[in-house]
C-alpha cells in the first residue's frame, strides 16, 4: 500500500483519487480552495441556482465506468442524468433556426433538410460518416492510452478522410475545420454549425486541424446530458465516492512545492512549511502552477509535445428571470455571430475591441434551479484569456444577443451576475482564467497535451492540462490513466 498525495480537487484529481483508493492505496488530497470540483462550481442567490463552469455532460460513460470500478452504486443511483432533446437549437446569422435531435443521425438529417434546404442534411450526414472514421482512428491513442512516446505519429497524420477538392487547377483536401465547412459542407450555416464545436472550446477553426471533426461526432454519437440540479451534483457524487473509499481531504491547504529525494517525488510541502510525505504525487494543476511547485524542473515526459497555443477563457452571465420557462423550450440554444470574421479576428487575431460573439443560451427544465414561476438562464461566450480586462460592456451585449433566442428577455430580467476569466483563475489557478482544450491529432502536435508521467519519477499530472486534455470526459479519462500508471507501472497501456 503506497501513500499518494494529490494536489488539487478538480474532477481529474478526484477520479484518480477514487480509483487509487479502491486499489488499496492511502490517498490524501490537498486543495488550496475551500471546496472540491475544480471548475464545477455553483452560484446561488434569491432561490436561483446556476452552474458557473461546464453545464452539460458529453460521453457520460466515462463517469459510469468510474462508479462501476469504485463501488457497488452506479452513477445513476447518485445523480439523475437527463438526455437533452433537442441536443441544441441553432439561430444562424441570417435568422434561420434549426433544432437538432439528440443522438439521431436520421433526425438531424431531416431537420437540416427541412430548415436549410434539400441536400443540407445529406452533406452533414456524409460529414459525420467521415468524422466517425477520424474518431475510430484516434479514440484509443488520444483518450484511452497513455501518450505514446512516438507521439509524432499522432501529430503528423491527419485522421480525417477529407473529400478531394479541385481548387486553382489543383486537387486539395481539407486540412482545417474551416476548409471542411467551405469545401465539403458548402453552406455558411452548416459551416457555422461545424465551427461552433471548435469555437466552444476556444479553438480558431481557421487553423484548427480537420481532426477536430471528432468534436461534433462525439456529441452526435453519444448524446448530450444534463445532471438534475446542475453539474455541481456530479462533482458532489464523485467527492462522496472518494469519501466512501476513505480518501482524506485537506481544504485550504496550499501546496507550495513537490518534495524530491534521490531524484524521485517524495511528497509535498505545504504553505506553513510542513511536509506531507508520499510515495507518489499526482498534480492536478495548471502548467504555471506545476512549474512553480517543481522549482522550474522540466516535468514533461520523454518526447515532450510542442507548446500549446494560448488557451481562451469564458465569460458567463447568469440571468434571473421572472416568469416560468415556456413549455417546449430548448435546453441549449446557440446564437451564432452575425459577422464571423470580425468575431474570429477579435478572439484570435489583431482585431480591436470586443466581437459580436456567438452566445450559448442554457435554459434547463429543472425546478431546482429557480423559484416557482421564475427561470434561471445562463449565457456563455468565448473570450481571450487576458488578465485584468473589463467585461461589463460585452456582458450587456451578450444579453442583447440572447434576446434573439429569448423573446422579451430584458423585460423579464430581475438581475444578472457576471463571471469573468478572473473568477475562473481564482477557482482553477489557471493564468488568465484559461480553459484547456481536448487533445486532437494532426496540426503538428499543437493540440496534444503533456504525458501524465513526467521526468520526475513518482510525479504524475492529471486533469485538463495533461493528456488527454480539457473537458469533463477527458478529465475523467486522465484520472483513469494516472491510476493505471501508478497501480500497474509504466507498462500500463490503458483499458481494453
C-alpha positions as CSV (number, residue, x, y, z in Angstrom):
1,X,0.0,0.0,0.0
2,X,1.5,3.3,-1.2
3,X,1.0,6.8,0.2
4,X,-0.3,9.1,-2.5
5,X,-0.5,12.9,-2.3
6,X,-2.9,14.5,-4.8
7,X,-2.6,18.3,-5.4
8,X,-6.0,19.8,-6.3
9,X,-9.5,18.6,-6.1
10,X,-10.6,19.1,-9.7
11,X,-12.5,16.3,-11.5
12,X,-9.4,14.6,-12.9
13,X,-7.8,14.6,-9.5
14,X,-11.0,13.3,-7.8
15,X,-11.3,10.4,-10.3
16,X,-7.7,9.4,-9.9
17,X,-8.1,9.6,-6.1
18,X,-11.1,7.3,-6.1
19,X,-9.5,4.7,-8.3
20,X,-6.3,4.7,-6.4
21,X,-8.1,4.3,-3.1
22,X,-10.0,1.3,-4.4
23,X,-6.7,-0.2,-5.4
24,X,-5.7,-0.2,-1.7
25,X,-3.6,3.0,-1.5
26,X,-3.7,5.7,1.1
27,X,-4.7,8.8,-0.7
28,X,-4.7,12.4,0.6
29,X,-6.0,15.3,-1.4
30,X,-4.6,18.9,-0.8
31,X,-6.9,21.6,-2.2
32,X,-6.0,25.3,-1.9
33,X,-9.6,26.5,-2.0
34,X,-12.4,25.6,0.4
35,X,-14.2,23.0,-1.8
36,X,-13.9,20.3,-4.4
37,X,-14.8,20.1,-8.1
38,X,-12.4,22.5,-9.8
39,X,-14.4,24.4,-12.4
40,X,-17.6,22.7,-11.4
41,X,-19.0,25.4,-9.1
42,X,-22.4,26.7,-8.2
43,X,-23.7,30.3,-7.7
44,X,-26.9,30.7,-5.6
45,X,-28.9,33.8,-4.9
46,X,-32.6,34.5,-4.0
47,X,-33.6,30.9,-4.7
48,X,-31.8,30.8,-8.1
49,X,-29.0,28.3,-8.7
50,X,-26.5,28.3,-11.6
51,X,-23.6,26.2,-12.8
52,X,-20.6,28.6,-13.3
53,X,-18.5,26.0,-15.1
54,X,-19.4,23.3,-17.5
55,X,-23.2,22.8,-17.7
56,X,-23.7,19.8,-20.0
57,X,-22.0,16.3,-19.9
58,X,-20.9,14.6,-23.1
59,X,-19.8,11.0,-23.0
60,X,-21.3,10.1,-19.6
61,X,-19.8,6.5,-20.0
62,X,-16.6,7.9,-18.5
63,X,-18.2,8.6,-15.2
64,X,-20.4,5.5,-15.3
65,X,-17.2,3.5,-15.6
66,X,-15.7,5.3,-12.6
67,X,-18.7,4.4,-10.4
68,X,-18.7,0.8,-11.6
69,X,-15.0,0.4,-10.9
70,X,-15.1,2.2,-7.5
71,X,-18.2,0.8,-5.8
72,X,-21.5,-1.0,-6.0
73,X,-23.7,2.1,-6.6
74,X,-23.9,3.1,-10.2
75,X,-23.7,6.7,-11.3
76,X,-27.5,6.8,-11.8
77,X,-28.0,6.0,-8.2
78,X,-26.0,9.0,-7.2
79,X,-27.2,11.6,-9.7
80,X,-30.1,12.0,-12.1
81,X,-28.9,12.1,-15.7
82,X,-31.3,13.6,-18.3
83,X,-30.7,13.3,-22.0
84,X,-31.1,16.8,-23.5
85,X,-33.5,16.7,-26.5
86,X,-33.2,18.6,-28.8
87,X,-29.4,18.5,-28.4
88,X,-29.3,22.1,-29.4
89,X,-31.3,24.8,-31.2
90,X,-29.2,27.0,-33.6
91,X,-30.1,30.5,-34.6
92,X,-27.9,31.5,-37.5
93,X,-26.7,34.9,-38.7
94,X,-29.4,35.1,-41.4
95,X,-32.2,34.3,-38.9
96,X,-32.7,30.7,-39.9
97,X,-33.3,28.4,-37.0
98,X,-33.0,24.6,-36.6
99,X,-33.4,22.3,-33.7
100,X,-31.2,19.1,-33.8
101,X,-32.4,15.9,-32.2
102,X,-30.1,14.3,-29.7
103,X,-28.1,11.3,-30.9
104,X,-30.2,10.7,-34.0
105,X,-28.5,10.9,-37.4
106,X,-31.7,10.4,-39.3
107,X,-33.5,13.1,-37.2
108,X,-30.6,15.6,-37.7
109,X,-30.6,15.0,-41.5
110,X,-34.3,15.5,-41.7
111,X,-34.2,18.7,-39.6
112,X,-31.4,20.2,-41.6
113,X,-33.1,19.4,-44.9
114,X,-36.4,21.0,-43.7
115,X,-34.8,24.2,-42.3
116,X,-31.8,24.7,-44.5
117,X,-32.9,23.2,-47.8
118,X,-32.8,19.9,-49.6
119,X,-29.3,18.4,-49.6
120,X,-28.1,20.2,-46.5
121,X,-28.9,17.2,-44.3
122,X,-27.1,14.7,-46.6
123,X,-23.9,16.9,-46.7
124,X,-23.9,17.0,-42.9
125,X,-24.7,13.2,-42.6
126,X,-21.9,12.4,-45.0
127,X,-19.5,14.6,-43.0
128,X,-20.5,12.7,-39.8
129,X,-19.6,9.4,-41.5
130,X,-16.1,10.8,-42.3
131,X,-15.9,12.2,-38.7
132,X,-16.6,8.8,-37.4
133,X,-13.6,7.5,-39.3
134,X,-11.4,10.1,-37.6
135,X,-12.9,9.1,-34.2
136,X,-12.2,5.4,-34.8
137,X,-8.6,6.2,-35.7
138,X,-7.8,8.4,-32.8
139,X,-10.1,7.4,-29.9
140,X,-7.7,4.9,-28.3
141,X,-4.4,6.7,-28.6
142,X,-5.8,10.1,-27.7
143,X,-8.2,9.1,-25.0
144,X,-7.7,5.6,-23.6
145,X,-3.9,5.1,-23.6
146,X,-1.0,7.0,-22.1
147,X,0.6,9.3,-24.6
148,X,2.7,7.4,-27.0
149,X,6.5,8.0,-26.7
150,X,6.4,8.4,-30.5
151,X,3.6,10.9,-30.3
152,X,4.9,12.4,-33.6
153,X,2.8,9.8,-35.4
154,X,-0.3,11.4,-34.0
155,X,1.0,14.9,-34.8
156,X,1.8,14.2,-38.4
157,X,-1.1,12.1,-39.6
158,X,-4.4,13.7,-40.3
159,X,-7.0,11.1,-39.5
160,X,-10.0,12.9,-41.1
161,X,-10.6,11.4,-44.6
162,X,-11.3,14.7,-46.4
163,X,-13.0,14.7,-49.8
164,X,-10.8,15.7,-52.7
165,X,-11.5,19.3,-53.8
166,X,-10.4,21.0,-57.0
167,X,-9.0,24.4,-56.4
168,X,-7.0,26.5,-58.8
169,X,-6.4,23.5,-61.1
170,X,-5.1,21.5,-58.2
171,X,-6.7,18.8,-56.1
172,X,-6.6,19.6,-52.4
173,X,-8.0,18.1,-49.2
174,X,-9.3,20.0,-46.3
175,X,-6.7,20.4,-43.6
176,X,-8.6,22.6,-41.2
177,X,-12.1,22.7,-39.8
178,X,-12.8,25.9,-41.8
179,X,-11.8,24.2,-45.0
180,X,-14.2,21.3,-44.3
181,X,-17.0,23.8,-43.9
182,X,-16.2,25.7,-47.1
183,X,-15.3,22.8,-49.4
184,X,-17.4,19.9,-48.1
185,X,-20.5,21.4,-46.4
186,X,-20.8,24.4,-48.8
187,X,-23.3,26.3,-46.8
188,X,-22.4,29.1,-44.3
189,X,-24.9,27.9,-41.8
190,X,-23.6,24.3,-41.9
191,X,-20.1,25.8,-41.6
192,X,-21.2,27.8,-38.6
193,X,-22.7,24.7,-37.0
194,X,-19.4,22.8,-37.5
195,X,-17.2,25.7,-36.4
196,X,-19.3,26.2,-33.2
197,X,-18.0,23.0,-31.8
198,X,-14.4,24.2,-32.1
199,X,-15.2,27.8,-31.0
200,X,-16.9,26.4,-27.9
201,X,-13.5,25.1,-26.8
202,X,-11.7,28.3,-27.6
203,X,-10.3,27.0,-30.9
204,X,-9.9,29.0,-34.1
205,X,-11.5,27.0,-36.8
206,X,-9.3,28.6,-39.4
207,X,-6.2,26.9,-38.1
208,X,-7.7,24.0,-36.1
209,X,-6.9,20.7,-37.8
210,X,-9.6,18.8,-39.6
211,X,-9.3,16.1,-36.9
212,X,-11.5,18.4,-34.8
213,X,-14.3,16.8,-36.7
214,X,-14.4,14.3,-33.8
215,X,-15.9,17.1,-31.6
216,X,-19.4,17.2,-33.3
217,X,-19.2,13.5,-33.9
218,X,-18.7,12.8,-30.2
219,X,-21.9,14.8,-29.4
220,X,-23.8,13.2,-32.2
221,X,-22.8,9.6,-31.3
222,X,-23.0,9.7,-27.5
223,X,-25.6,12.4,-26.9
224,X,-25.7,15.4,-24.6
225,X,-26.7,15.0,-21.0
226,X,-27.7,17.2,-18.1
227,X,-27.4,16.4,-14.4
228,X,-30.6,17.3,-12.5
229,X,-29.7,20.1,-10.1
230,X,-26.7,21.1,-12.2
231,X,-23.3,19.6,-12.9
232,X,-22.1,20.6,-9.5
233,X,-24.1,17.5,-8.4
234,X,-21.7,15.3,-10.4
235,X,-18.8,16.8,-8.5
236,X,-20.6,16.1,-5.3
237,X,-21.2,12.5,-6.2
238,X,-17.6,11.9,-7.1
239,X,-16.4,13.6,-3.9
240,X,-18.7,11.4,-1.8
241,X,-17.4,8.4,-3.6
242,X,-13.9,9.4,-2.6
243,X,-15.0,9.8,1.0
244,X,-16.6,6.4,0.9
245,X,-13.3,4.9,-0.2
246,X,-11.5,6.7,2.7
247,X,-9.8,9.4,0.6
248,X,-8.5,12.1,3.0
249,X,-9.2,15.7,2.1
250,X,-7.4,18.8,3.3
251,X,-9.1,22.0,2.1
252,X,-7.5,25.4,2.4
253,X,-4.2,23.5,2.0
254,X,-1.9,25.4,-0.3
255,X,0.9,23.2,-1.7
256,X,4.0,25.2,-2.3
257,X,6.3,22.6,-3.6
258,X,6.9,19.0,-4.6
259,X,9.5,17.3,-2.5
260,X,12.1,15.1,-4.1
261,X,14.5,12.5,-2.7
262,X,17.1,10.7,-4.8
263,X,15.5,12.1,-8.0
264,X,12.0,10.9,-7.1
265,X,8.9,12.6,-5.8
266,X,8.7,12.0,-2.0
267,X,5.8,14.2,-1.0
268,X,4.6,17.8,-0.9
269,X,5.4,20.9,1.1
270,X,2.5,23.0,2.4
271,X,2.4,26.8,2.8
272,X,3.2,26.6,6.5
273,X,6.4,24.8,5.7
274,X,5.3,21.4,6.9
275,X,5.9,18.3,4.7
276,X,3.5,15.6,3.7
277,X,5.4,12.5,2.8
278,X,4.2,10.3,-0.1
279,X,5.4,7.6,-2.4
280,X,3.7,9.2,-5.4
281,X,2.5,12.7,-6.1
282,X,-0.4,13.4,-8.5
283,X,-0.6,17.1,-9.6
284,X,-3.9,18.3,-10.9
285,X,-2.8,21.9,-11.5
286,X,-2.3,24.2,-14.5
287,X,1.2,24.3,-16.1
288,X,2.3,27.6,-14.5
289,X,1.5,26.3,-11.0
290,X,3.2,23.0,-11.7
291,X,6.4,24.8,-12.8
292,X,6.3,26.7,-9.5
293,X,5.8,23.6,-7.5
294,X,8.8,21.9,-9.1
295,X,11.0,25.0,-8.9
296,X,11.3,25.1,-12.7
297,X,12.1,21.5,-13.2
298,X,11.1,20.2,-16.6
299,X,8.4,17.7,-15.7
300,X,7.1,16.6,-19.1
301,X,7.7,13.0,-20.1
302,X,10.1,11.8,-22.7
303,X,9.5,13.1,-26.2
304,X,7.6,16.2,-24.9
305,X,4.9,17.6,-27.2
306,X,5.2,21.1,-28.6
307,X,3.9,24.0,-26.6
308,X,0.2,24.6,-26.9
309,X,-1.3,27.8,-28.4
310,X,-2.7,30.3,-25.9
311,X,-5.9,29.0,-24.4
312,X,-9.1,31.1,-24.4
313,X,-11.4,31.7,-21.5
314,X,-15.1,32.1,-20.9
315,X,-17.4,35.0,-20.0
316,X,-20.6,33.8,-18.2
317,X,-23.7,35.9,-17.5
318,X,-26.2,34.5,-15.0
319,X,-29.8,35.8,-15.5
320,X,-32.6,35.6,-13.0
321,X,-35.9,36.0,-15.0
322,X,-39.5,36.5,-13.8
323,X,-41.9,34.2,-15.5
324,X,-41.8,30.4,-16.0
325,X,-39.8,28.6,-18.7
326,X,-42.2,28.1,-21.6
327,X,-43.0,24.5,-22.4
328,X,-41.0,23.1,-25.2
329,X,-38.1,25.5,-24.8
330,X,-34.7,24.0,-25.9
331,X,-32.3,23.5,-23.1
332,X,-29.4,24.9,-25.2
333,X,-29.6,27.5,-27.9
334,X,-26.5,28.6,-29.9
335,X,-27.0,32.1,-31.3
336,X,-24.3,32.5,-34.0
337,X,-22.4,35.7,-34.6
338,X,-23.6,37.9,-37.4
339,X,-20.0,38.6,-38.5
340,X,-17.9,35.5,-38.4
341,X,-14.6,37.2,-39.5
342,X,-15.0,40.0,-37.0
343,X,-15.6,37.6,-34.2
344,X,-12.6,35.3,-35.0
345,X,-10.3,38.3,-35.6
346,X,-11.3,39.8,-32.2
347,X,-10.7,36.5,-30.4
348,X,-7.7,35.1,-32.2
349,X,-6.2,37.9,-34.3
350,X,-5.4,41.5,-34.2
351,X,-9.0,42.8,-34.2
352,X,-9.7,45.7,-32.0
353,X,-12.5,45.8,-29.4
354,X,-15.0,43.2,-28.4
355,X,-16.5,40.9,-31.0
356,X,-20.2,40.5,-31.8
357,X,-20.0,37.0,-30.3
358,X,-21.5,33.6,-30.6
359,X,-23.5,33.2,-27.4
360,X,-24.8,29.9,-25.9
361,X,-28.0,30.2,-24.0
362,X,-28.8,27.5,-21.4
363,X,-32.3,27.2,-20.1
364,X,-32.6,23.9,-18.1
365,X,-36.0,22.4,-17.5
366,X,-35.2,21.9,-13.8
367,X,-37.3,23.2,-10.9
368,X,-34.3,23.0,-8.6
369,X,-32.6,26.0,-10.4
370,X,-35.2,28.7,-9.8
371,X,-38.2,29.6,-7.6
372,X,-41.7,28.8,-8.9
373,X,-42.8,30.8,-11.9
374,X,-39.2,32.0,-12.5
375,X,-36.4,30.9,-14.7
376,X,-32.6,30.7,-14.4
377,X,-30.8,31.3,-17.6
378,X,-27.0,31.1,-18.3
379,X,-25.2,32.8,-21.2
380,X,-21.7,31.9,-22.2
381,X,-19.2,33.1,-24.8
382,X,-15.5,32.6,-25.5
383,X,-13.1,35.5,-24.7
384,X,-9.4,35.8,-24.7
385,X,-7.6,34.7,-21.5
386,X,-6.2,38.2,-20.7
387,X,-5.8,39.2,-17.1
388,X,-7.4,42.5,-15.8
389,X,-9.8,43.0,-18.7
390,X,-13.2,44.7,-18.1
391,X,-16.2,42.7,-19.5
392,X,-19.3,44.7,-18.4
393,X,-19.9,46.1,-21.9
394,X,-19.6,42.6,-23.5
395,X,-21.8,41.1,-20.9
396,X,-24.5,43.6,-21.7
397,X,-24.1,42.9,-25.4
398,X,-24.5,39.1,-24.7
399,X,-27.8,39.8,-23.1
400,X,-28.8,41.7,-26.3
401,X,-27.7,38.8,-28.5
402,X,-29.5,36.3,-26.3
403,X,-32.7,38.3,-27.0
404,X,-32.7,36.7,-30.4
405,X,-33.4,33.4,-28.7
406,X,-35.4,34.5,-25.6
407,X,-38.3,36.9,-26.5
408,X,-38.8,39.7,-24.1
409,X,-35.6,38.9,-22.3
410,X,-34.8,42.3,-20.9
411,X,-38.4,42.8,-19.7
412,X,-38.2,39.6,-17.7
413,X,-34.8,40.3,-16.2
414,X,-34.7,40.7,-12.4
415,X,-30.9,40.8,-12.0
416,X,-27.8,39.4,-13.5
417,X,-24.3,38.3,-12.3
418,X,-21.2,38.3,-14.5
419,X,-18.5,35.6,-14.0
420,X,-15.2,36.6,-15.7
421,X,-11.9,34.9,-16.6
422,X,-10.6,36.3,-13.3
423,X,-13.2,34.2,-11.4
424,X,-12.1,31.2,-13.4
425,X,-8.5,32.0,-12.5
426,X,-9.4,32.2,-8.8
427,X,-11.2,28.9,-8.9
428,X,-8.8,26.8,-11.0
429,X,-5.5,28.6,-10.7
430,X,-5.1,28.8,-14.5
431,X,-3.4,32.0,-15.6
432,X,-5.9,34.5,-17.1
433,X,-8.7,32.0,-16.5
434,X,-7.6,29.9,-19.4
435,X,-9.7,26.8,-20.1
436,X,-7.8,23.7,-21.5
437,X,-8.9,22.2,-24.8
438,X,-9.4,18.5,-25.7
439,X,-6.4,16.7,-27.3
440,X,-6.6,16.5,-31.1
441,X,-4.4,14.7,-33.6
442,X,-2.5,16.3,-36.5
443,X,-1.7,20.0,-36.5
444,X,2.0,19.3,-35.8
445,X,1.0,18.1,-32.2
446,X,0.0,21.6,-31.1
447,X,-3.2,20.2,-29.6
448,X,-1.6,17.3,-27.8
449,X,-1.1,17.6,-24.1
450,X,2.0,16.6,-22.0
451,X,2.1,13.0,-20.8
452,X,0.7,12.0,-17.5
453,X,4.0,10.6,-16.4
454,X,6.9,13.1,-16.0
455,X,10.7,13.1,-15.9
456,X,10.5,13.2,-12.1
457,X,9.9,9.6,-11.0
458,X,6.8,9.2,-9.0
459,X,5.3,12.5,-10.1
460,X,2.2,12.4,-12.4
461,X,-0.1,15.0,-13.9
462,X,-3.8,14.8,-14.1
463,X,-6.7,16.9,-15.3
464,X,-7.4,19.1,-18.3
465,X,-3.8,20.4,-18.7
466,X,-2.4,16.9,-19.0
467,X,-3.1,14.1,-21.6
468,X,-5.8,13.7,-22.9
469,X,-6.8,17.4,-22.3
470,X,-9.7,19.5,-21.3
471,X,-13.4,18.7,-20.9
472,X,-15.2,16.7,-18.3
473,X,-14.9,13.3,-20.1
474,X,-11.2,13.9,-20.8
475,X,-10.6,14.9,-17.1
476,X,-12.2,11.6,-16.1
477,X,-10.1,9.7,-18.5
478,X,-6.9,11.3,-17.3
479,X,-7.7,10.1,-13.8
480,X,-8.1,6.6,-15.1
481,X,-4.8,6.8,-16.9
482,X,-2.9,8.1,-13.9
483,X,-4.4,5.4,-11.7
484,X,-3.3,2.8,-14.2
485,X,0.2,4.1,-14.4
486,X,0.6,4.0,-10.6
487,X,-1.1,0.7,-10.0
488,X,0.3,-1.2,-13.0
489,X,3.5,0.7,-13.7
490,X,4.9,2.2,-16.9
491,X,3.8,-0.9,-18.8
492,X,0.2,0.1,-18.4
493,X,-1.4,0.6,-21.8
494,X,-4.9,1.7,-21.0
495,X,-8.3,0.0,-20.7
496,X,-9.1,-2.9,-23.0
